[in-house]
Amino acid sequence: MIFDETLINAVKLAELEGREPLYNMGQTRWYKEIDPRCTYLVALDPSLGTGGDYGAIQIFEMPSMEQVGEWRHNLTPVQQQVRTMREILKYIQDQAAEKGGQPTIYYSVENNSLGEAALVVISDLGEENFPGLFLSEPIRKGHIRRFRKGFNTTHRTKITACSKLKNMLERGNMKLNSKPLISELKTFVASGTGFNAKSGEHDDLVSAMLVVIRMADVLSDWDPKIYEKMTEKLTEDQMPMPIYIGGGIF
């Protein structure tokens, strides 16, 4: 039984079932073959790599919004985490090329604190050596802070991404294949005015997935198929909720 207030509805969490990877490449688990006709989102949530929190990478296919792979490790330094992301990007590109296609690839990182180190590594390696386009959050009107590439996570942006994740999962607009990710979602609970992992648990895979959600949100302004996935719609056959007024239901 789930006693804490989880982000995802408890009934939906009970329905989620992960599966074993199709194959592993080092610490990267792949759940689906690369389709050269699809768009791929790759997001890195970096960590110190000293045995505490995990560095995590999520790989999602668009517009299906299906998880096709993930990476997680807590003893890999930031420099190698970025190189691992580059290897994943190259693998997607090479697999698509073998099938005679060229997928659209976007990648990004959470740029809070440790993310600054990841940005330095990306700059040192050269963005031109990373297949795909480095996606960043749009500069907001009135934004006065120094612009940094990637996605900066604040309380507001995290709550917004959590809300969209909740809607997409509970409406069946997203497919998760990873057992570790689903396990993290079951311990991703309300904490104050936000959501975090329960004490003693980890939420790094969830954090990387929230970056994917934010990437998809940015892309939804350009792609109508992604927009449909990210926007809640009420179908015409949905009846309004009944209203109780003074002893009767209307």
Phi and psi restraints in degrees (value plus and minus 20) as a CYANA .aco file:
   2 ILE   PHI    -126.3   -86.3
   2 ILE   PSI      95.0   135.0
   3 PHE   PHI    -116.5   -76.5
   3 PHE   PSI     -43.1    -3.1
   4 ASP   PHI    -104.5   -64.5
   4 ASP   PSI     137.8   177.8
   5 GLU   PHI    -100.2   -60.2
   5 GLU   PSI      79.3   119.3
   6 THR   PHI    -100.7   -60.7
   6 THR   PSI     135.8   175.8
   7 LEU   PHI     -81.4   -41.4
   7 LEU   PSI     -66.4   -26.4
   8 ILE   PHI    -111.0   -71.0
   8 ILE   PSI     119.4   159.4
   9 ASN   PHI     -69.1   -29.1
   9 ASN   PSI     114.8   154.8
  10 ALA   PHI     -79.3   -39.3
  10 ALA   PSI     -56.6   -16.6
  11 VAL   PHI     -85.8   -45.8
  11 VAL   PSI     -62.4   -22.4
  12 LYS   PHI     -85.2   -45.2
  12 LYS   PSI     -60.0   -20.0
  13 LEU   PHI     -80.0   -40.0
  13 LEU   PSI     -59.9   -19.9
  14 ALA   PHI     -86.4   -46.4
  14 ALA   PSI     -46.5    -6.5
  15 GLU   PHI    -101.4   -61.4
  15 GLU   PSI     -43.3    -3.3
  16 LEU   PHI     -87.9   -47.9
  16 LEU   PSI     110.7   150.7
  17 GLU   PHI    -152.0  -112.0
  17 GLU   PSI     100.9   140.9
  18 GLY   PHI    -103.3   -63.3
  18 GLY   PSI     156.3   196.3
  19 ARG   PHI    -162.9  -122.9
  19 ARG   PSI     147.5   187.5
  20 GLU   PHI     -92.1   -52.1
  20 GLU   PSI     127.1   167.1
  21 PRO   PHI     -83.2   -43.2
  21 PRO   PSI     132.2   172.2
  22 LEU   PHI     -85.2   -45.2
  22 LEU   PSI     -58.9   -18.9
  23 TYR   PHI    -183.8  -143.8
  23 TYR   PSI     141.7   181.7
  24 ASN   PHI    -136.9   -96.9
  24 ASN   PSI     123.0   163.0
  25 MET   PHI    -145.2  -105.2
  25 MET   PSI      75.7   115.7
  26 GLY   PHI      45.6    85.6
  26 GLY   PSI    -145.2  -105.2
  27 GLN   PHI    -110.8   -70.8
  27 GLN   PSI     -20.0    20.0
  28 THR   PHI    -109.8   -69.8
  28 THR   PSI     106.4   146.4
  29 ARG   PHI    -121.5   -81.5
  29 ARG   PSI     107.9   147.9
  30 TRP   PHI    -131.3   -91.3
  30 TRP   PSI     109.8   149.8
  31 TYR   PHI    -128.7   -88.7
  31 TYR   PSI     -27.8    12.2
  32 LYS   PHI    -176.1  -136.1
  32 LYS   PSI     126.5   166.5
  33 GLU   PHI     -88.8   -48.8
  33 GLU   PSI     132.3   172.3
  34 ILE   PHI     -94.6   -54.6
  34 ILE   PSI     111.7   151.7
  35 ASP   PHI    -128.3   -88.3
  35 ASP   PSI      93.6   133.6
  36 PRO   PHI     -83.4   -43.4
  36 PRO   PSI     -31.6     8.4
  37 ARG   PHI    -108.3   -68.3
  37 ARG   PSI     -27.5    12.5
  38 CYS   PHI    -119.0   -79.0
  38 CYS   PSI     147.7   187.7
  39 THR   PHI    -122.4   -82.4
  39 THR   PSI     120.5   160.5
  40 TYR   PHI    -141.1  -101.1
  40 TYR   PSI     115.4   155.4
  41 LEU   PHI    -132.2   -92.2
  41 LEU   PSI     107.3   147.3
  42 VAL   PHI    -145.7  -105.7
  42 VAL   PSI     102.0   142.0
  43 ALA   PHI    -146.6  -106.6
  43 ALA   PSI     115.2   155.2
  44 LEU   PHI    -131.9   -91.9
  44 LEU   PSI     107.1   147.1
  45 ASP   PHI    -128.5   -88.5
  45 ASP   PSI      80.3   120.3
  46 PRO   PHI     -96.6   -56.6
  46 PRO   PSI     142.0   182.0
  47 SER   PHI    -161.6  -121.6
  47 SER   PSI     153.2   193.2
  48 LEU   PHI     -86.5   -46.5
  48 LEU   PSI     -52.4   -12.4
  49 GLY   PHI      56.7    96.7
  49 GLY   PSI      11.5    51.5
  50 THR   PHI    -131.0   -91.0
  50 THR   PSI      -3.9    36.1
  51 GLY   PHI      80.7   120.7
  51 GLY   PSI     -22.9    17.1
  52 GLY   PHI    -113.2   -73.2
  52 GLY   PSI    -129.2   -89.2
  53 ASP   PHI     -85.6   -45.6
  53 ASP   PSI     134.1   174.1
  54 TYR   PHI    -110.7   -70.7
  54 TYR   PSI     125.4   165.4
  55 GLY   PHI    -103.2   -63.2
  55 GLY   PSI     122.7   162.7
  56 ALA   PHI    -161.4  -121.4
  56 ALA   PSI     123.4   163.4
  57 ILE   PHI    -148.6  -108.6
  57 ILE   PSI     111.4   151.4
  58 GLN   PHI    -133.9   -93.9
  58 GLN   PSI     122.6   162.6
  59 ILE   PHI    -146.6  -106.6
  59 ILE   PSI      98.0   138.0
  60 PHE   PHI    -144.4  -104.4
  60 PHE   PSI     128.4   168.4
  61 GLU   PHI    -120.6   -80.6
  61 GLU   PSI     115.7   155.7
  62 MET   PHI    -137.5   -97.5
  62 MET   PSI     131.6   171.6
  63 PRO   PHI    -107.4   -67.4
  63 PRO   PSI     -14.3    25.7
  64 SER   PHI     -88.5   -48.5
  64 SER   PSI     -41.7    -1.7
  65 MET   PHI      34.9    74.9
  65 MET   PSI      25.0    65.0
  66 GLU   PHI    -123.4   -83.4
  66 GLU   PSI     117.1   157.1
  67 GLN   PHI     -93.5   -53.5
  67 GLN   PSI     104.2   144.2
  68 VAL   PHI    -130.0   -90.0
  68 VAL   PSI     -34.1     5.9
  69 GLY   PHI    -193.2  -153.2
  69 GLY   PSI     146.4   186.4
  70 GLU   PHI    -181.5  -141.5
  70 GLU   PSI     139.1   179.1
  71 TRP   PHI    -156.5  -116.5
  71 TRP   PSI     121.9   161.9
  72 ARG   PHI    -173.3  -133.3
  72 ARG   PSI     113.5   153.5
  73 HIS   PHI    -181.2  -141.2
  73 HIS   PSI     125.8   165.8
  74 ASN   PHI    -133.9   -93.9
  74 ASN   PSI     -10.5    29.5
  75 LEU   PHI    -143.8  -103.8
  75 LEU   PSI      -0.2    39.8
  76 THR   PHI    -125.9   -85.9
  76 THR   PSI     101.8   141.8
  77 PRO   PHI     -85.2   -45.2
  77 PRO   PSI     142.5   182.5
  78 VAL   PHI     -75.9   -35.9
  78 VAL   PSI     -61.8   -21.8
  79 GLN   PHI     -77.3   -37.3
  79 GLN   PSI     -63.8   -23.8
  80 GLN   PHI     -94.9   -54.9
  80 GLN   PSI     -48.2    -8.2
  81 GLN   PHI     -81.7   -41.7
  81 GLN   PSI     -62.3   -22.3
  82 VAL   PHI     -86.9   -46.9
  82 VAL   PSI     -60.6   -20.6
  83 ARG   PHI     -84.2   -44.2
  83 ARG   PSI     -56.2   -16.2
  84 THR   PHI     -83.1   -43.1
  84 THR   PSI     -61.8   -21.8
  85 MET   PHI     -81.6   -41.6
  85 MET   PSI     -61.2   -21.2
  86 ARG   PHI     -83.5   -43.5
  86 ARG   PSI     -59.8   -19.8
  87 GLU   PHI     -82.5   -42.5
  87 GLU   PSI     -58.0   -18.0
  88 ILE   PHI     -85.0   -45.0
  88 ILE   PSI     -63.7   -23.7
  89 LEU   PHI     -81.2   -41.2
  89 LEU   PSI     -63.4   -23.4
  90 LYS   PHI     -86.6   -46.6
  90 LYS   PSI     -56.6   -16.6
  91 TYR   PHI     -83.6   -43.6
  91 TYR   PSI     -64.1   -24.1
  92 ILE   PHI     -80.0   -40.0
  92 ILE   PSI     -65.3   -25.3
  93 GLN   PHI     -83.2   -43.2
  93 GLN   PSI     -65.5   -25.5
  94 ASP   PHI     -87.1   -47.1
  94 ASP   PSI     -60.9   -20.9
  95 GLN   PHI     -83.5   -43.5
  95 GLN   PSI     -60.1   -20.1
  96 ALA   PHI     -87.0   -47.0
  96 ALA   PSI     -59.1   -19.1
  97 ALA   PHI     -83.3   -43.3
  97 ALA   PSI     -57.9   -17.9
  98 GLU   PHI     -82.7   -42.7
  98 GLU   PSI     -46.6    -6.6
  99 LYS   PHI    -117.4   -77.4
  99 LYS   PSI      -9.5    30.5
 100 GLY   PHI      58.6    98.6
 100 GLY   PSI       5.0    45.0
 101 GLY   PHI    -152.8  -112.8
 101 GLY   PSI     154.3   194.3
 102 GLN   PHI    -157.3  -117.3
 102 GLN   PSI      78.2   118.2
 103 PRO   PHI     -93.1   -53.1
 103 PRO   PSI     139.1   179.1
 104 THR   PHI    -108.8   -68.8
 104 THR   PSI     105.8   145.8
 105 ILE   PHI    -143.3  -103.3
 105 ILE   PSI     112.5   152.5
 106 TYR   PHI    -143.8  -103.8
 106 TYR   PSI     122.4   162.4
 107 TYR   PHI    -158.5  -118.5
 107 TYR   PSI     138.3   178.3
 108 SER   PHI    -182.8  -142.8
 108 SER   PSI     153.3   193.3
 109 VAL   PHI    -156.5  -116.5
 109 VAL   PSI     133.9   173.9
 110 GLU   PHI     -96.7   -56.7
 110 GLU   PSI     104.8   144.8
 111 ASN   PHI    -119.8   -79.8
 111 ASN   PSI      -5.8    34.2
 112 ASN   PHI     -87.5   -47.5
 112 ASN   PSI     119.2   159.2
 113 SER   PHI      17.6    57.6
 113 SER   PSI    -110.8   -70.8
 114 LEU   PHI     -81.6   -41.6
 114 LEU   PSI     -45.6    -5.6
 115 GLY   PHI     -81.8   -41.8
 115 GLY   PSI     -46.9    -6.9
 116 GLU   PHI     -81.7   -41.7
 116 GLU   PSI     -60.1   -20.1
 117 ALA   PHI     -85.2   -45.2
 117 ALA   PSI     -59.3   -19.3
 118 ALA   PHI     -83.1   -43.1
 118 ALA   PSI     -58.7   -18.7
 119 LEU   PHI     -84.5   -44.5
 119 LEU   PSI     -58.0   -18.0
 120 VAL   PHI     -84.2   -44.2
 120 VAL   PSI     -62.1   -22.1
 121 VAL   PHI     -83.6   -43.6
 121 VAL   PSI     -63.3   -23.3
 122 ILE   PHI     -80.9   -40.9
 122 ILE   PSI     -61.6   -21.6
 123 SER   PHI     -84.8   -44.8
 123 SER   PSI     -62.5   -22.5
 124 ASP   PHI     -85.4   -45.4
 124 ASP   PSI     -59.7   -19.7
 125 LEU   PHI     -94.6   -54.6
 125 LEU   PSI     -44.6    -4.6
 126 GLY   PHI      73.0   113.0
 126 GLY   PSI      97.5   137.5
 127 GLU   PHI     -78.1   -38.1
 127 GLU   PSI     -48.4    -8.4
 128 GLU   PHI     -85.4   -45.4
 128 GLU   PSI     -35.6     4.4
 129 ASN   PHI    -114.4   -74.4
 129 ASN   PSI     -14.7    25.3
 130 PHE   PHI    -128.8   -88.8
 130 PHE   PSI      93.7   133.7
 131 PRO   PHI     -79.6   -39.6
 131 PRO   PSI     116.9   156.9
 132 GLY   PHI      81.9   121.9
 132 GLY   PSI    -194.8  -154.8
 133 LEU   PHI    -132.5   -92.5
 133 LEU   PSI     110.4   150.4
 134 PHE   PHI     -95.8   -55.8
 134 PHE   PSI      92.9   132.9
 135 LEU   PHI    -115.9   -75.9
 135 LEU   PSI     115.9   155.9
 136 SER   PHI    -150.3  -110.3
 136 SER   PSI     139.5   179.5
 137 GLU   PHI     -90.1   -50.1
 137 GLU   PSI     124.2   164.2
 138 PRO   PHI     -83.8   -43.8
 138 PRO   PSI     128.8   168.8
 139 ILE   PHI     -94.2   -54.2
 139 ILE   PSI     102.8   142.8
 140 ARG   PHI    -100.6   -60.6
 140 ARG   PSI     131.6   171.6
 141 LYS   PHI     -82.0   -42.0
 141 LYS   PSI     111.3   151.3
 142 GLY   PHI      64.2   104.2
 142 GLY   PSI     -17.2    22.8
 143 HIS   PHI     -90.8   -50.8
 143 HIS   PSI     102.0   142.0
 144 ILE   PHI    -131.6   -91.6
 144 ILE   PSI     -30.7     9.3
 145 ARG   PHI     -94.3   -54.3
 145 ARG   PSI     134.3   174.3
 146 ARG   PHI     -79.9   -39.9
 146 ARG   PSI     109.3   149.3
 147 PHE   PHI     -91.5   -51.5
 147 PHE   PSI     113.3   153.3
 148 ARG   PHI    -145.9  -105.9
 148 ARG   PSI     124.2   164.2
 149 LYS   PHI     -87.7   -47.7
 149 LYS   PSI     142.4   182.4
 150 GLY   PHI      70.0   110.0
 150 GLY   PSI    -178.9  -138.9
 151 PHE   PHI    -146.0  -106.0
 151 PHE   PSI     102.4   142.4
 152 ASN   PHI    -110.5   -70.5
 152 ASN   PSI     104.4   144.4
 153 THR   PHI    -114.6   -74.6
 153 THR   PSI      97.2   137.2
 154 THR   PHI    -134.9   -94.9
 154 THR   PSI     154.4   194.4
 155 HIS   PHI     -78.6   -38.6
 155 HIS   PSI     -62.1   -22.1
 156 ARG   PHI     -86.4   -46.4
 156 ARG   PSI     -67.3   -27.3
 157 THR   PHI     -88.1   -48.1
 157 THR   PSI     -53.2   -13.2
 158 LYS   PHI     -88.3   -48.3
 158 LYS   PSI     -62.6   -22.6
 159 ILE   PHI     -82.8   -42.8
 159 ILE   PSI     -61.7   -21.7
 160 THR   PHI     -82.8   -42.8
 160 THR   PSI     -65.0   -25.0
 161 ALA   PHI     -85.7   -45.7
 161 ALA   PSI     -58.2   -18.2
 162 CYS   PHI     -82.2   -42.2
 162 CYS   PSI     -61.4   -21.4
 163 SER   PHI     -82.6   -42.6
 163 SER   PSI     -62.2   -22.2
 164 LYS   PHI     -90.1   -50.1
 164 LYS   PSI     -57.8   -17.8
 165 LEU   PHI     -81.4   -41.4
 165 LEU   PSI     -64.8   -24.8
 166 LYS   PHI     -79.2   -39.2
 166 LYS   PSI     -68.4   -28.4
 167 ASN   PHI     -80.7   -40.7
 167 ASN   PSI     -65.5   -25.5
 168 MET   PHI     -87.2   -47.2
 168 MET   PSI     -62.6   -22.6
 169 LEU   PHI     -87.7   -47.7
 169 LEU   PSI     -65.1   -25.1
 170 GLU   PHI     -92.0   -52.0
 170 GLU   PSI     -42.0    -2.0
 171 ARG   PHI    -112.7   -72.7
 171 ARG   PSI     -21.0    19.0
 172 GLY   PHI      56.4    96.4
 172 GLY   PSI       2.9    42.9
 173 ASN   PHI    -115.3   -75.3
 173 ASN   PSI     -10.1    29.9
 174 MET   PHI    -164.8  -124.8
 174 MET   PSI     120.4   160.4
 175 LYS   PHI    -139.4   -99.4
 175 LYS   PSI     103.1   143.1
 176 LEU   PHI    -124.3   -84.3
 176 LEU   PSI     118.3   158.3
 177 ASN   PHI    -135.7   -95.7
 177 ASN   PSI     -33.5     6.5
 178 SER   PHI    -108.7   -68.7
 178 SER   PSI     104.1   144.1
 179 LYS   PHI     -84.6   -44.6
 179 LYS   PSI     -63.2   -23.2
 180 PRO   PHI     -80.3   -40.3
 180 PRO   PSI     -58.3   -18.3
 181 LEU   PHI     -85.7   -45.7
 181 LEU   PSI     -65.7   -25.7
 182 ILE   PHI     -82.6   -42.6
 182 ILE   PSI     -57.4   -17.4
 183 SER   PHI     -82.6   -42.6
 183 SER   PSI     -61.0   -21.0
 184 GLU   PHI     -84.9   -44.9
 184 GLU   PSI     -58.9   -18.9
 185 LEU   PHI     -82.4   -42.4
 185 LEU   PSI     -50.1   -10.1
 186 LYS   PHI     -93.7   -53.7
 186 LYS   PSI     -34.3     5.7
 187 THR   PHI    -138.0   -98.0
 187 THR   PSI      -5.1    34.9
 188 PHE   PHI    -114.2   -74.2
 188 PHE   PSI      79.5   119.5
 189 VAL   PHI    -144.1  -104.1
 189 VAL   PSI     146.4   186.4
 190 ALA   PHI     -81.2   -41.2
 190 ALA   PSI     114.9   154.9
 191 SER   PHI    -164.0  -124.0
 191 SER   PSI      85.1   125.1
 192 GLY   PHI      46.4    86.4
 192 GLY   PSI    -143.1  -103.1
 193 THR   PHI    -121.6   -81.6
 193 THR   PSI      -7.5    32.5
 194 GLY   PHI    -156.3  -116.3
 194 GLY   PSI    -178.4  -138.4
 195 PHE   PHI    -153.6  -113.6
 195 PHE   PSI     117.4   157.4
 196 ASN   PHI    -170.1  -130.1
 196 ASN   PSI     151.0   191.0
 197 ALA   PHI     -88.1   -48.1
 197 ALA   PSI     126.0   166.0
 198 LYS   PHI     -80.3   -40.3
 198 LYS   PSI     136.3   176.3
 199 SER   PHI     -74.6   -34.6
 199 SER   PSI     109.5   149.5
 200 GLY   PHI      68.3   108.3
 200 GLY   PSI     -25.7    14.3
 201 GLU   PHI    -128.2   -88.2
 201 GLU   PSI     154.9   194.9
 202 HIS   PHI    -141.2  -101.2
 202 HIS   PSI     132.5   172.5
 203 ASP   PHI    -155.3  -115.3
 203 ASP   PSI       6.9    46.9
 204 ASP   PHI     -86.7   -46.7
 204 ASP   PSI     -58.9   -18.9
 205 LEU   PHI     -85.9   -45.9
 205 LEU   PSI     -57.0   -17.0
 206 VAL   PHI     -86.2   -46.2
 206 VAL   PSI     -62.5   -22.5
 207 SER   PHI     -80.6   -40.6
 207 SER   PSI     -62.2   -22.2
 208 ALA   PHI     -84.9   -44.9
 208 ALA   PSI     -56.4   -16.4
 209 MET   PHI     -87.9   -47.9
 209 MET   PSI     -53.4   -13.4
 210 LEU   PHI     -85.4   -45.4
 210 LEU   PSI     -53.4   -13.4
 211 VAL   PHI     -86.0   -46.0
 211 VAL   PSI     -59.2   -19.2
 212 VAL   PHI     -79.8   -39.8
 212 VAL   PSI     -63.5   -23.5
 213 ILE   PHI     -78.3   -38.3
 213 ILE   PSI     -63.8   -23.8
 214 ARG   PHI     -88.7   -48.7
 214 ARG   PSI     -55.6   -15.6
 215 MET   PHI     -83.0   -43.0
 215 MET   PSI     -65.3   -25.3
 216 ALA   PHI     -83.4   -43.4
 216 ALA   PSI     -54.7   -14.7
 217 ASP   PHI     -84.3   -44.3
 217 ASP   PSI     -61.6   -21.6
 218 VAL   PHI     -84.2   -44.2
 218 VAL   PSI     -63.8   -23.8
 219 LEU   PHI     -88.8   -48.8
 219 LEU   PSI     -43.4    -3.4
 220 SER   PHI     -83.8   -43.8
 220 SER   PSI     -40.2    -0.2
 221 ASP   PHI     -92.5   -52.5
 221 ASP   PSI     -37.7     2.3
 222 TRP   PHI    -128.6   -88.6
 222 TRP   PSI     -48.6    -8.6
 223 ASP   PHI    -138.8   -98.8
 223 ASP   PSI      94.6   134.6
 224 PRO   PHI     -82.2   -42.2
 224 PRO   PSI     -51.4   -11.4
 225 LYS   PHI     -86.6   -46.6
 225 LYS   PSI     -60.0   -20.0
 226 ILE   PHI     -90.2   -50.2
 226 ILE   PSI     -56.3   -16.3
 227 TYR   PHI     -78.7   -38.7
 227 TYR   PSI     -62.0   -22.0
 228 GLU   PHI     -83.0   -43.0
 228 GLU   PSI     -56.1   -16.1
 229 LYS   PHI     -88.8   -48.8
 229 LYS   PSI     -55.5   -15.5
 230 MET   PHI    -109.7   -69.7
 230 MET   PSI     -30.7     9.3
 231 THR   PHI    -130.8   -90.8
 231 THR   PSI     108.4   148.4
 232 GLU   PHI     -95.6   -55.6
 232 GLU   PSI     111.5   151.5
 233 LYS   PHI    -144.9  -104.9
 233 LYS   PSI     120.1   160.1
 234 LEU   PHI    -117.4   -77.4
 234 LEU   PSI     103.0   143.0
 235 THR   PHI     -97.2   -57.2
 235 THR   PSI     138.9   178.9
 236 GLU   PHI     -85.9   -45.9
 236 GLU   PSI     -44.6    -4.6
 237 ASP   PHI    -107.6   -67.6
 237 ASP   PSI     -14.5    25.5
 238 GLN   PHI    -101.9   -61.9
 238 GLN   PSI     105.6   145.6
 239 MET   PHI    -104.6   -64.6
 239 MET   PSI     124.2   164.2
 240 PRO   PHI     -86.5   -46.5
 240 PRO   PSI     134.8   174.8
 241 MET   PHI     -87.6   -47.6
 241 MET   PSI     121.7   161.7
 242 PRO   PHI     -87.0   -47.0
 242 PRO   PSI     130.8   170.8
 243 ILE   PHI    -135.5   -95.5
 243 ILE   PSI     107.9   147.9
 244 TYR   PHI    -112.6   -72.6
 244 TYR   PSI      99.6   139.6
 245 ILE   PHI    -153.3  -113.3
 245 ILE   PSI      95.5   135.5
 246 GLY   PHI      27.7    67.7
 246 GLY   PSI      27.5    67.5
 247 GLY   PHI      77.1   117.1
 247 GLY   PSI     -19.8    20.2
 248 GLY   PHI    -156.6  -116.6
 248 GLY   PSI     140.1   180.1
 249 ILE   PHI    -128.7   -88.7
 249 ILE   PSI     109.5   149.5
